[in-house]
Amino acid sequence: MRIVVLHGQVHHGVTWHLLQALLAGLHAPDDSLQEFTLNNLPSCTGCFTCFKVDEARCPHRAQYGRIVEAIEAADIVIATSPTYCMEMSGQLKTFFDHMAYRWAPHRPHPAMWNKVGIAISSTVGAGAGNVVRSIARQFMWWLIPRRYTLALALQAANWAEVSPEKQVRAARQAEALGRKIRQRGLPKRMGLLQRLIHFGIGMGVRSGKWLARDTEYWLAQGWVRSVKCKGAG
Ligand SMILES: Cc1cc2nc3c(=O)[nH]c(=O)nc-3n(C[C@H](O)[C@H](O)[C@H](O)COP(=O)(O)O)c2cc1C
């Protein structure tokens, strides 16, 4: 299985250790793994070029295009982030912002329909559940049908501060999740929720009141055969 990891942080802290245990459970050989840190990616400029013209014209495409290609070729996409002020880290969110054109109402990629998405976060006390739900929501709107989350509160600023007993318990939990995901395998088709969303958006595209670039994409994919009038924008 090809696995892509999006690291929402560069350091090897609590979140990174949880990831290592999960990867051990997945039995991921090194050559199946591609890992990316996101710290050098500038913020989205809000220019709408990806939506209205093409993602290839995004001013930052050179910095993240190969990450998108790796995600599209992968079977499993893992995103990790410590909990920062109850949210995911800014750098991970910045990457997700650059993927807005891949959301279901725009130009979702059919390669997403057979993937598994995994969200991992750690926290001192609160907020990790919020972070993994938020990451899983991004995956859902990319139309990834099967999503798993791991959120642990370990009352520590770094892995060394986690007591040995808690380290063992946390690693066991992460590894067990990895094993479960491996045993269940990959989804064969788009999930029911994704099919409903896709169908509903198809109706919108057919109405002709959709972005012209997205309308062109949906027609080219054969998801809609005709539109009532010219696309908007
Ligand atoms: C900027 C910042 C914000 C944080 N916000 C929260 C928070 O909202 N709630 C919480 O319980 N812990 C918070 N923490 C603590 C971390 O989430 C926690 O220590 C986490 O396990 C660190 O993971 P890491 O070792 O992978 O960086 C924050 C830490 C930092 C540095």
Ligand as a Chemical Component Dictionary entry (heavy atoms), coordinates in Angstrom:
data_LIG
# 
_chem_comp.id                   LIG 
_chem_comp.type                 NON-POLYMER 
_chem_comp.pdbx_formal_charge   0 
_chem_comp.three_letter_code    LIG 
# 
loop_
_chem_comp_atom.comp_id 
_chem_comp_atom.atom_id 
_chem_comp_atom.alt_atom_id 
_chem_comp_atom.type_symbol 
_chem_comp_atom.charge 
_chem_comp_atom.model_Cartn_x 
_chem_comp_atom.model_Cartn_y 
_chem_comp_atom.model_Cartn_z 
_chem_comp_atom.pdbx_ordinal 
LIG C1  C1  C 0 1.087  26.849 20.405 1  
LIG C2  C2  C 0 0.552  25.705 21.194 2  
LIG C3  C3  C 0 -0.812 25.631 21.432 3  
LIG C4  C4  C 0 -1.338 24.579 22.175 4  
LIG N1  N1  N 0 -2.696 24.505 22.375 5  
LIG C5  C5  C 0 -3.208 23.508 23.134 6  
LIG C6  C6  C 0 -4.612 23.417 23.388 7  
LIG O1  O1  O 0 -5.405 24.190 22.863 8  
LIG N2  N2  N 0 -5.061 22.454 24.211 9  
LIG C7  C7  C 0 -4.206 21.557 24.796 10 
LIG O2  O2  O 0 -4.664 20.723 25.573 11 
LIG N3  N3  N 0 -2.873 21.562 24.519 12 
LIG C8  C8  C 0 -2.354 22.518 23.713 13 
LIG N4  N4  N 0 -1.006 22.546 23.430 14 
LIG C9  C9  C 0 -0.163 21.424 23.867 15 
LIG C10 C10 C 0 0.083  20.411 22.732 16 
LIG O3  O3  O 0 -1.085 20.169 21.970 17 
LIG C11 C11 C 0 0.540  19.063 23.277 18 
LIG O4  O4  O 0 1.646  19.244 24.092 19 
LIG C12 C12 C 0 0.842  18.070 22.161 20 
LIG O5  O5  O 0 0.781  16.764 22.653 21 
LIG C13 C13 C 0 2.223  18.337 21.552 22 
LIG O6  O6  O 0 2.426  17.465 20.491 23 
LIG P1  P1  P 0 3.853  17.413 19.764 24 
LIG O7  O7  O 0 4.819  16.894 20.786 25 
LIG O8  O8  O 0 3.641  16.469 18.625 26 
LIG O9  O9  O 0 4.157  18.803 19.339 27 
LIG C14 C14 C 0 -0.464 23.586 22.699 28 
LIG C15 C15 C 0 0.916  23.673 22.447 29 
LIG C16 C16 C 0 1.413  24.703 21.699 30 
LIG C17 C17 C 0 2.906  24.765 21.431 31 
# 
loop_
_chem_comp_bond.comp_id 
_chem_comp_bond.atom_id_1 
_chem_comp_bond.atom_id_2 
_chem_comp_bond.value_order 
_chem_comp_bond.pdbx_ordinal 
LIG C1  C2  SING 1  
LIG C2  C3  SING 2  
LIG C2  C16 DOUB 3  
LIG C3  C4  DOUB 4  
LIG C4  N1  SING 5  
LIG C4  C14 SING 6  
LIG N1  C5  DOUB 7  
LIG C5  C6  SING 8  
LIG C5  C8  SING 9  
LIG C6  O1  DOUB 10 
LIG C6  N2  SING 11 
LIG N2  C7  SING 12 
LIG C7  O2  DOUB 13 
LIG C7  N3  SING 14 
LIG N3  C8  DOUB 15 
LIG C8  N4  SING 16 
LIG N4  C9  SING 17 
LIG N4  C14 SING 18 
LIG C9  C10 SING 19 
LIG C10 O3  SING 20 
LIG C10 C11 SING 21 
LIG C11 O4  SING 22 
LIG C11 C12 SING 23 
LIG C12 O5  SING 24 
LIG C12 C13 SING 25 
LIG C13 O6  SING 26 
LIG O6  P1  SING 27 
LIG P1  O7  DOUB 28 
LIG P1  O8  SING 29 
LIG P1  O9  SING 30 
LIG C14 C15 DOUB 31 
LIG C15 C16 SING 32 
LIG C16 C17 SING 33 
# 
